[in-house]
Amino acid sequence: MLVAELTAHFGLSDNFNGGYPRVDNAAELDENARRIVACVNALVGVDTEFLERYTSMKAENVLQENARLKMHRIILLVALKSLIKSLSDNDEEGLIEHTQPMMDARAAVEAVEGKPLLDDLT
């Protein structure tokens, strides 16, 4: 199905030779190669099954799913930051602060926000 969609999108249906589109222009070949490389680079880390499942969905459904995931990201991030702050505030002896779960939680927040969590707590 994806091949058919791409074929229709690029108008290749009547311009095939042995399974490959005929391109008479070297600049167009270069542009097409760059597009393919850009697509591959943009999809690094995306599971193939996920990609195949979502390419058949309507764009609206994909946008709704993206919005839902962003909302859940915010909810989980707020909850994790609140938990970290609560544990830190109640850790009078400093026993929790340097445990692996606390370090993992801080690292997760930093990975999502792209900045150290300690900046927010000071």
C-alpha positions, 0 to 999 in steps of 0.5 A: 500500500505504501508503494502505491501511495508513493507511486501516486504521489510522485506520479510514477505510475506510467513512468516505470522501467523494470520497477524503477522510475525513469528519471532523465534529469541528474538533478532530480535523481540527486534530489530524490536521493536526498529525500530518501536519506532525509526520510531514513534519518528522520525515522531513526529509532522508529519501529517498523511495525509502528511506521507501517501501522500509522502510515495507513491511518488518516493524518487526522488520527495521527495528529490526535494520537500525537496530541494524546501522547504530548498530553500524557508526557506533560502529566507524567512529567509533572507527576514525576517532578512532584514526586522527586520534590516531595521525596527531596523535601522530606529527606532530612538525612539525605538517604533518598537523594543519592539512591539509584531510583532517585538518580534515574528519576532525575535523569528521566526528567532531564532527558525529557526537558533537556536541562538539569532538574536542579535548576527548577528546584532552586 
